[in-house]
């Protein structure tokens, strides 16, 4: 087993925030592509396929990437980690599927709150169970407070986008899909981090993710085409195909960061980056219906403060459960 470097908190947390910045960019690109194709599942297929092409090229061109590819099969044969970890990419496929099928009904605000809630809760659980490469991390009062503050802050930041006429009863079932997708994301990060330890590089783990997720999405899209037909032809503009590369960035970085930061802190850092990135996009390149109000700015700032609460080196035993 080849060990990847363990990044300290001061270096790792900004990288987690940076990885999170790629998520709203990917969402904006894939959303626009879904509208252009009139098919959200087809947009997810394009995103995963372009990401797969890029990460495969990187894996083949770089010596470290080729070395990681060589270690994949031996690691599986030796059962260095549970073999189902190679299916972690299916979580990413499920996330974009949830995004394409529920954002139109729930809106971006409810979708974001649901995924953040699921990811934050599962981050605590995954760290407590020690599923990730960083081992077990106790559930302390401070970490719980930081997690709850994060959920409240994200809800406040996106509150200007809530629809006033939404029927909560009708939305209860659809909201379960992004909630489940967010909950599974922490497990995906933990599995990728463990696989990265044994492959020796996040390049191999990211490639396996895109292969698994891409296969799943191609199957789902094939069924959709057989039942309802294909959407519009692919666009010619190059920027529609940047969603996959954005996915390579945050999947690869998360696979490295979970060892040093743990799953919860990595997830919280990416949530902060996601909010900051969304805010910048809405200011610089506003989408139709986007809202930049005072709660959006203050909620984003409070999210950053909540992450500091959850990650600061508090004295041992403080608020421990």
N, C-alpha and C positions, 0 to 999 in steps of 0.2 A: 504494500500500500504506500502510495506517495502522498505526503502531507502537503496540503496547500497552506499558505501563511495565514495565521490568525491575526486579523486586524484589531488594533485597540479601539476603544470606544470613540476617542476624539477623532480618529481618522475614519472609522467605519460609519459613524452616524451621518456625516455629511455625504458620504457615498450613497447611503440608503436614501437620503433626501434627493440626491441627484438621480438615482434610479427611478424614484417616484415621479420625477419631472417628465419622464418619457411616457408615462401612462396616459395623461390627458392628451398629449400630442397624438399618440396612437389612436385614442378614442375619437378624436376629432377627424383624423384621416379615415378610419374605418367607417365612422358614421357617414361621412360625405360619400365614401365609396358605396356604402349600402344604399343610399338614396339614388346615386347615379345608376347602380345596377338594378335597383328596385328589388333587392334580394339581400337581406342581412346575412344569411348563411353563406351566400356566395362571397360576400365581402370578407367574412372570417376565413374562408378557404383561401382567398387570394393573400390575405395577411399571413397566414401560416405557411403558405407555399413560398412566398418571397423570403420569409424569415428562414425557412429550411434551406433554400438555395444559398443564402448568404452565409449561414453558419456552417453549411457543408463545405463551401469554398474556403472559409477560414480554417476549418479543421484539416482540410487537405493541404493547404498552402503553408501553414505554420508547423514547424517541428513539434512544438508542444501539443498542438492539436492532433497531429498524426500519432504521437505517443499516447495520447488519451484514447484515441479510437482503438488502438491495439489492446488497451486494458479493459475495454467494455466486456467482451465475451469471457475472458478469464475471471473477471469479478463476478459475473453471473454464474459461471460454472462452480466457483468456490463458495457461492452463496455468501459473499462478503457482506451483503445486505439483502433484505427480502426482495425477491425478484419482481414483485409487483411495483416496486419503486420506479421501474422503467415506464410505468403507465402514468407517471406524474403529469405528463403533458396533457393527458385527458382532462385534468382540472382546468388548464388554460383554455382548452377547447370548450369546456362547459361554461367557463366565464364569458367568452365571446358569444356563445350561443344564448346565454341568459341576457347578455347585453342587447343582442339583436332582436330578441323576442319580447322583452319587457320594457325597455326604455321608452318606446313609443306610448305604452300604456301608463307607466308609472311616472315618467319624466326623469330627467337626469338627477334631480334632487333626491327623490325617494330611492332611486337606484343606488346612489352614492352612499346614503345613510345605511341602507340595508347591507351593502357589501362591507362597509367599514365596521359595522356592528359585528357581523359574522367573523371578519378577519381578526378583530381585536379580541373577541371572546376565545376564538380557537388558538390565538397566539399564546394566551395564558395557559390553555390546556396543553398545547404541544410542548411548551417549555417545561411544564410541570411533569409531563410523562417522559421527557427526555428523548423524544423521537428524533430531534435534530442532532447534528454533529457536535453541538456545544454542550450536550449533556443536560441533566436536570437543572432547572432553575426554579427556586421556590416561589410560591404565590404570596407575595408580601402585601401589606396594606398599601404601601406606596405605589406598587405596580397596579393594584386594583384601582386606586384613586386616579392614577395617570390614564388608565384605560377608559374609565368612565368619563373622565374629563375630555378625552379624545372624541368619544362618541357624541357628547353634548356639543363640543366645539364644532365638529363637522356638521351636525344638524343645524347649528346656528349659522354657520358659514353659507350653507345652501338654502336656508329658509326663504330668502327672497324669491326662489324659484318654485316654491310650493304652490300648487294650484289651489285656489280658495274653494272650488266646487268639488273637490275630490271626495268620492264616496269611500270611506275607510273600509267598510264592509266588503265592497267589490274588489278592493285592492289587496285585501289580506292574503288571498291565495297566490296571486301573481308575485307579491313581494317575497314569498318564500323562496323563489328561484334565485334572485340575487343574494339573499341572505345565505342560502346554502353554498352558492358559488364563493362568496367571501369567506365563509367558514372553512371551505376546503383549501383556500389559497395558502393558509399557514402550513397545512400538511404538505402541500406541493413544495413550498420553500424548504421545509425540513427534509423531505425526501431527496430533493435536488442537492441540498448541502451535503447529505450523507454520501450520495453517489459521487459528488465532486471529490470528496476525500479519497475515494478508492480509484477514481479515474485519474486523479492527479491534476485535473484542470476543469474549470467550469465550461470550457468549450464542448467537451464530450457530453456533459450532462445537459447542456442547452440543446445540442443536436438531437439527443434521444428524446427530449421534450417535444421538439418540433416534429419529429417523425411520428411519435405516438398521437399527438394532438392533430397533426395533419391527416393521418389515416382516418381517425374518427370523424373529422369534419367532412372529408371527401365522401365517406359512407353516408353521413346524414344528408349532405347536399345531393348525392345521387338519388336517394330516396325522395327528396323534395322535388327534384326534376322529374322523376318518374310519375309523381302524383300530380304536380301542379305546373310543370314545365319550367324552362329556364327564364332568367330575367333578361336584362339588356346586355348588349356586348360590352367587353372591357373598354375602358376609356384610354385615350392616348396620352394623357398628361402623366408625367413621370412621378409626381408627388403622391399620386394615389397609391403607389406601391411601397411607401415608406413605413407602413404600419408594421410589417414583419420585422424590419431592422430595429424599430423601437422596442419590439418584444424581445429581441436578442439582448438588448442592453439591460432591461430590468430583470429578465430571467437569469442571465449570467451573473449579474452583480449580486442578486439575492442569494444565489447558490453559494457564493463566496462569503457573504456577510453573515449568514446565519450561524456560522461556527463561532465567530468572535462576539457577535452582538446578541445571539439568541433569536428565536423566531419572533417573539413579541416586539422587541425593540426594532428589529429590521422592518417588520410590518408597519409599526408606528412611524418610522422615518420615511418609508415610502408613501404613507398616507399624507404626511406633511408635504412631501414633494409634489404629490398629486394635487393638493389644494393650492399650493403656490403656483404650480404650472397652470392650473385651470384659471387662476386669477390673472396671471400674466397674459394668457391667451385671450381671455375675455376683454382685457384692456387693449392689447395690441392688435389682435385679429378677432374682433367680436363676431360670434355666430348669431344667426337670427334668434331672437328671444332671450339672448344672454343678459344677465343682470349683474351689475357691479354696484352693490349698495354697501352702506356702512357695516351691516352685520356680516357681509361676505369678508370684508377686510379684517374686522375684529375677530371673527370666528377663526380665520386662518392664523392670526397672531396667537389666539388662545390655544389652538392646536399645537403650535410650536412650544408653548409653555407647558402644555400637558405632557409632551414627549420628554421635556427636561425633567419634569417631576418623576416620570417613570424610569428615567435612565441615570439620574444623578447617583453617585456612590454614597447613599445614605449609610449611617452607622449600622454595623451588623446587628441584627436582631430587632431593628426598628420596625414596628407594626407587623412583625412576622406572624404568618398564620401556620 
